Amino acid sequence: MLLRIPALLSPTALAACRKLIDQADWADGKLTAGLQSARVKNNRQLPEDDVAANAARAIVIAALGKSALFMTGALPKKTYPPLFNRYDGAANAFGSHIDNAVRTSVVSGSWVRTDLSATLFLSDPASYDGGELVIEGSFGTQEVKLAAGDLILYPASSRHQVMPVTRGTRLACFFWIESMVREDARRQLLFDLDMAILSLRSAVPEGQPEPDEVVKLTGCYHNLLRMWADT
Ligand code: NI
């Protein structure tokens, strides 16, 4: 499933993040590329142990922890410490590839199976041309170019690319999530059920018990999660 999380970063958090990374020391994006993706990767990244990247990463991690939509959509078990990339000038695109299945970070030293890929857009889309994240899925190809502060979650099993940036600068944060529920179809089902329950619950007047059907559906959600979750 493709899940957009609008305004993951508040305007204040976004400004703080941009202040940290705008003047940082950008390096060749091939730093973290696998053998196949290195051939098509032409962008820049902040080194994982960069001081500015560390501070900006803390802002993103705090925002993720406060996002109910991220928690219910990703059901995160482990999150790869977020990285930052930059597309502009001669280093402006990332051709079609699939992200490595398992990654280890120099920051955390721990392995993460990449069930979900995430891109957090950090530049105003009007400030650059191109730079769409193009994701191939079973229902066709999606082009994603979101407002600064918005996050997109997509299955890491999807082939994807970043189109050439022909004007301006595209800054983004990207990372991967190992989910408690490994299969995308199961996560989708749990997410749909959770959203439907929330909607039913919101219609129950304050102070009144929830109808028996809502209690039963909530039980179904938790019992499915209990069956499928690997913590
Ligand atoms: Ni990728």
Boltz pocket constraint, residues with backbone or C-beta under 6 A from the ligand:
constraints:
  - pocket:
      binder: B
      contacts: [[A, 97], [A, 98], [A, 99], [A, 160]]
      max_distance: 6.0
